[in-house]
């Protein structure tokens, strides 16, 4: 009996996985930069001056960077197993994992800032809102990366076909010349 991964590999057009390949440094960097851009937009909307912008963005980094440093490696470890799951299960895992990681990061930030005697909203509705926000950001990033992979897929297929054809042509020419030399002798 074939596994789902072998069935997918044997089909002409394999479905694009939901979870990004965070083990790939290029994709991990894209995820990191997209999250940083979103955090900068949020900090910019919440501040009036450059000093406030820097302070707000730094406070957000305090919460988000540990979550990213934990989440991206865990996502890359679970991706291979998740490829065997149906697409809806992959989406549920991505959203649930991102929401729970965002809630934990927000809770950790509130706890640490309380120890430092800063005032921050620590009710459960705020934590739940951060969790939903984290799940929304994860869904957006997954959709952007899937869209990019779908856009690049035809070009990648053409490049693979050209590479195979360039490997076949010299061997065909060599074999044809050898066959002609064999007939002459």
C-alpha positions in Angstrom: 0.0 0.0 0.0 1.4 3.4 -1.0 1.6 6.3 1.4 -0.1 9.6 0.6 3.4 11.1 -0.1 4.2 8.4 -2.7 0.7 8.8 -4.3 1.3 12.6 -4.5 4.8 12.1 -5.9 3.4 9.8 -8.6 0.8 12.2 -9.8 1.5 14.8 -12.4 0.6 17.8 -10.4 1.1 17.5 -6.7 -0.9 19.8 -4.3 1.1 22.6 -2.8 1.5 22.1 1.0 0.0 24.5 3.4 2.9 24.7 5.8 5.8 26.7 4.6 9.2 25.0 4.3 10.8 26.8 7.2 14.0 24.7 6.9 14.7 26.5 3.7 16.6 29.7 4.7 15.0 31.7 1.9 11.5 30.9 3.0 12.3 31.4 6.6 13.8 34.8 5.8 10.6 35.7 3.8 8.4 34.7 6.7 10.6 36.8 9.1 10.5 39.9 6.8 6.8 39.6 6.3 6.2 39.5 10.0 8.6 42.4 10.6 6.8 44.5 8.0 3.4 43.7 9.6 4.8 44.7 13.0 6.2 47.9 11.7 2.8 48.8 10.2 1.1 48.1 13.5 3.7 50.1 15.4 3.4 53.0 12.9 -0.4 53.0 13.2 -0.2 53.1 17.0 2.4 56.0 17.3 2.5 59.7 16.5 6.3 60.3 16.6 9.4 58.5 15.6 10.4 57.9 19.3 7.0 56.2 19.9 7.3 54.2 16.8 10.7 52.8 17.9 9.5 52.1 21.4 6.3 50.3 20.1 8.2 48.3 17.6 10.8 47.3 20.2 8.0 46.2 22.6 6.4 44.1 19.8 9.8 42.5 19.0 10.1 41.5 22.6 6.9 39.4 22.2 7.3 38.2 18.6 10.9 37.2 18.2 10.9 34.5 20.9 7.7 33.1 19.3 9.3 33.1 15.9 12.5 31.5 17.1 10.5 28.7 18.7 7.8 28.4 16.0 9.8 28.3 12.8 12.0 25.3 13.8 9.0 23.5 15.2 7.1 24.1 12.0 10.0 22.8 10.0 10.2 19.6 12.1 6.5 18.9 11.8 6.2 19.8 8.1 7.3 16.4 6.7 4.7 14.6 8.8 2.1 17.2 8.0 2.5 16.6 4.2 0.7 13.3 4.8 -2.4 15.0 6.2 -5.3 16.3 4.2 -5.2 20.0 3.3 -7.9 21.0 5.9 -5.9 19.3 8.7 -2.8 21.2 7.6 -4.7 24.5 7.7 -6.2 23.6 11.1 -2.7 22.7 12.5 -1.2 25.9 11.1 -3.9 28.2 12.5 -4.0 26.4 15.9 -0.3 26.3 16.3 0.1 29.9 15.4 -2.7 31.0 17.7 -1.4 29.0 20.6 2.1 30.3 20.1 0.8 33.9 19.8 -1.1 33.5 23.1 1.9 32.0 24.8 4.1 34.8 23.6 1.6 37.5 24.7 1.3 35.8 28.1 5.1 35.7 28.4 5.4 39.3 27.5 2.7 40.4 30.0 4.4 38.4 32.7 7.8 39.8 32.1 6.6 43.3 31.7 4.7 43.0 35.0 7.9 42.0 36.7 9.5 45.1 35.1 6.6 47.2 36.4 5.3 48.3 33.1 1.6 48.5 32.5 0.2 46.2 29.9 -3.3 44.9 29.4 -3.4 41.3 30.7 -7.0 40.2 30.4 -7.9 37.0 28.6 -9.7 38.9 25.8 -6.5 40.7 24.9 -4.6 37.4 24.9 -7.3 35.8 22.8 -7.1 38.7 20.4 -3.4 38.3 20.0 -3.9 34.6 19.4 -6.4 35.3 16.6 -4.1 38.0 15.2 -1.2 35.5 15.2 -3.4 32.9 13.4 -4.5 35.6 10.9 -0.9 36.6 10.2 0.1 32.9 9.8 -2.8 32.3 7.3 -1.8 35.4 5.3 1.8 34.3 5.1 0.8 30.8 4.1 -1.4 32.2 1.4 1.3 34.5 0.1 3.9 31.7 0.0 1.4 29.3 -1.7 0.5 32.0 -4.3 4.2 32.6 -5.0 4.9 28.8 -5.4 1.9 28.5 -7.7 3.2 31.4 -9.8 6.7 29.9 -10.0 5.6 26.4 -10.7 5.2 26.6 -14.5 8.6 28.3 -14.9 10.2 25.7 -12.7 8.7 22.9 -14.7 10.0 24.4 -18.0 13.5 24.8 -16.5 13.5 21.1 -15.4 12.4 20.0 -18.9 15.1 22.1 -20.5 17.7 20.6 -18.1 16.6 17.1 -19.0 16.6 17.8 -22.7 20.1 19.3 -22.5 21.3 16.1 -20.9 19.6 13.9 -23.5 20.8 15.7 -26.6 24.6 15.0 -26.3 24.0 11.4 -25.5 21.7 10.9 -28.4 24.2 12.5 -30.8 27.0 10.4 -29.4 25.0 7.2 -29.7 23.9 8.1 -33.3 27.5 8.8 -34.3 28.7 5.5 -32.7 25.9 3.6 -34.6 27.0 5.2 -37.9 30.7 4.3 -37.2 29.7 0.8 -36.4 27.8 0.4 -39.7 30.8 1.9 -41.6 33.2 -0.6 -40.1 
